Amino acid sequence: MKAKKSWLRSEMPQFIFLVVLVFAGRSTLADHYLVPTGSMEETLQVGDRVVVDKRAHGLRVPFTNIEISRGADVTRGEVVIFDSPRNGIRLIKRIVAIGGDEVLIRNGHLSINGAPLRSDAAAEMFGARQARLNLRDGGGPDLYIERIPDGMLLAVGDHRGNSLDGRMFGLVSETDIYGRAIAVYFRRGEAFVWKPL
C-alpha cells in the first residue's frame, strides 16, 4: 500500500502534465469531429469521424479563442468547423462564399460573382475542390447577397434541402472558424478509411 501511494505521489504530476498536454493539443493543433446530421450529404454521412486541422486558420491559446498567430485565409469550398451564430452548437459546413463575393443560391445551385459553379446536376466546383450535392429534398431556401463584407463567410450544407446553415442564420466571421476538416477517417460500414475533403 505504501509503495502504491509513493508511486502516485511521484508519478501523478507527470501524468497530470501529460493529460493537460494532450487536451491542449486537441484544443490548439488537431482534433476530430463526429458528424451528427445529414446536412453535408453526399460529402459526409451521419456518424463519419473527421480529422480537423485547428492550425489551418490560426493558432490559438489552448482552451480559449485568443489568437496567437493568424493562419491562412479561409477559401471557397473548404469544409470547416464553427459554432452556430444562432445557438452556439458546433457545426460542420462548406464555405461557399467569402468577403467581396456576390452570391446567388437558386434551387440549391450556387453562382458566385455571376458565374455558376455547377459542373453537373449534382456537383459544384470550387477550383480543384468538388462538392457532391444532395438535392433529393429540394434546394432549400434561395438566397441573394449583393456583397459579402470583408472578413465574413457564407457556410452552407451540401444537402441543400436539409441543412440549417447560413441561409437561415446569416454570415459567420472568419475569426470564428475553429479549423479545416481534412478528411473522413472512419465511416460506418467501411471502418477506417481516408477520404480527403
C-alpha positions in Angstrom: 0.0 0.0 0.0 2.9 2.4 0.9 4.6 1.6 -2.5 1.3 2.5 -4.3 1.0 5.8 -2.5 4.6 6.6 -3.1 4.2 5.8 -6.8 1.1 8.0 -7.0 3.0 10.9 -5.4 6.0 10.6 -7.6 4.2 9.9 -10.9 1.0 11.9 -10.6 2.5 15.3 -11.6 3.8 13.7 -14.8 0.5 12.0 -15.5 -1.4 15.2 -15.0 1.0 17.1 -17.2 0.6 14.6 -19.9 -3.2 14.8 -19.8 -3.1 18.6 -19.9 -0.7 18.4 -22.8 -3.0 16.0 -24.8 -6.0 18.2 -24.2 -4.1 21.4 -25.1 -3.0 19.7 -28.3 -6.6 18.9 -29.1 -7.7 22.4 -28.3 -5.0 24.1 -30.4 -3.5 21.8 -33.0 -5.7 19.0 -34.2 -9.0 17.3 -33.2 -11.7 15.1 -34.6 -15.4 15.7 -35.2 -18.3 13.3 -35.2 -20.8 14.2 -37.9 -24.2 14.3 -36.2 -26.6 15.0 -39.1 -27.1 14.5 -42.8 -26.7 18.2 -43.7 -23.4 17.6 -45.5 -24.5 14.5 -47.5 -23.2 13.3 -50.1 -19.8 14.6 -48.8 -20.2 13.5 -45.2 -22.5 10.8 -43.8 -24.1 10.7 -40.3 -21.6 9.1 -37.9 -18.5 10.0 -40.0 -15.4 10.8 -38.0 -13.4 13.7 -39.4 -9.9 14.9 -38.8 -9.8 18.7 -38.1 -6.7 20.8 -38.5 -7.0 23.6 -35.9 -3.8 25.3 -37.1 -5.1 26.0 -40.6 -6.6 29.4 -39.9 -4.7 30.5 -36.9 -3.0 29.2 -33.7 -4.9 29.9 -30.5 -4.1 29.8 -26.8 -5.2 26.4 -25.6 -8.8 26.3 -24.3 -9.6 29.8 -25.5 -10.4 31.8 -28.7 -7.4 34.1 -28.2 -5.4 34.1 -31.4 -1.6 33.7 -31.2 -0.9 33.8 -34.9 -3.0 34.2 -38.0 -3.2 31.3 -40.4 -4.2 31.0 -44.0 -7.4 32.8 -45.2 -10.5 30.6 -45.5 -11.1 29.8 -49.1 -14.3 28.8 -51.0 -15.0 25.1 -51.0 -13.4 24.3 -47.6 -15.3 22.2 -45.1 -14.9 23.9 -41.7 -15.9 23.7 -38.1 -17.5 26.6 -36.3 -20.2 27.4 -33.7 -23.7 28.4 -35.0 -24.3 32.1 -34.6 -27.9 31.1 -33.8 -27.4 28.8 -30.8 -23.7 28.1 -30.3 -23.9 24.4 -31.5 -20.7 23.3 -33.2 -21.4 22.8 -36.9 -19.5 21.4 -39.9 -20.4 23.1 -43.3 -18.8 24.1 -46.6 -17.7 27.7 -47.1 -19.3 28.7 -50.4 -18.5 32.4 -50.4 -16.0 34.8 -48.8 -15.7 38.6 -48.3 -16.3 40.6 -51.5 -18.4 37.9 -53.2 -21.8 38.4 -54.8 -23.8 35.2 -54.1 -26.9 33.7 -55.6 -28.4 30.4 -54.5 -31.4 29.3 -56.5 -32.9 25.8 -56.4 -29.9 24.7 -54.4 -27.4 25.7 -57.1 -24.8 28.4 -56.4 -23.4 31.2 -58.5 -20.5 33.4 -57.3 -19.9 36.8 -58.9 -22.3 35.9 -61.7 -20.6 32.5 -62.6 -22.5 29.3 -61.9 -20.4 26.7 -60.0 -22.5 23.8 -61.3 -20.4 21.1 -63.0 -23.3 18.7 -63.4 -26.8 18.1 -61.9 -25.3 17.0 -58.5 -21.9 18.7 -58.2 -20.3 22.1 -57.9 -16.7 23.0 -58.5 -14.7 25.3 -56.1 -11.4 25.4 -58.1 -10.0 21.9 -57.6 -12.5 21.0 -54.9 -15.7 19.3 -55.9 -18.8 19.3 -53.8 -21.2 16.4 -54.4 -24.7 17.8 -53.7 -27.7 16.1 -52.3 -30.8 17.7 -53.8 -33.3 14.9 -53.1 -35.1 17.2 -50.6 -35.0 20.1 -53.0 -32.6 23.0 -52.9 -33.7 24.7 -49.7 -34.2 28.4 -49.4 -33.0 30.7 -52.2 -30.6 33.5 -51.3 -29.1 36.6 -52.8 -26.3 38.7 -51.2 -25.1 41.6 -53.2 -21.7 41.7 -51.5 -20.4 39.7 -48.5 -18.5 42.1 -46.1 -14.7 41.5 -45.8 -13.9 39.0 -43.0 -17.3 37.3 -43.3 -18.1 33.9 -44.8 -21.2 32.1 -46.1 -21.4 28.5 -44.8 -23.9 26.1 -46.5 -24.5 22.4 -46.3 -24.1 20.1 -49.3 -27.5 18.6 -48.6 -29.1 21.8 -49.6 -32.7 20.9 -48.8 -31.9 19.6 -45.4 -29.3 22.0 -43.9 -29.7 24.6 -41.2 -27.0 26.9 -42.5 -26.0 30.5 -43.4 -29.2 30.9 -45.5 -31.0 30.9 -42.1 -28.5 32.1 -39.5 -26.5 34.5 -41.7 -22.8 35.0 -42.2 -20.0 33.7 -40.0 -16.9 35.7 -39.1 -13.7 34.3 -40.4 -12.2 34.6 -36.8 -14.9 32.2 -35.6 -13.6 29.2 -37.7 -12.1 26.6 -35.4 -10.4 24.6 -38.1 -10.5 23.0 -41.5 -11.9 19.5 -41.9 -9.1 17.5 -43.6 -10.5 14.0 -44.2 -13.0 11.4 -43.1 -11.0 8.7 -41.2 -13.9 6.4 -40.1 -17.2 5.6 -41.8 -19.8 3.2 -40.6 -19.8 0.1 -42.8 -16.4 0.8 -44.1 -14.4 1.1 -40.9 -11.1 3.0 -41.1 -10.9 5.0 -44.4 -9.1 8.1 -45.6 -11.4 10.3 -47.7 -9.8 13.7 -48.2 -12.2 16.7 -48.1 
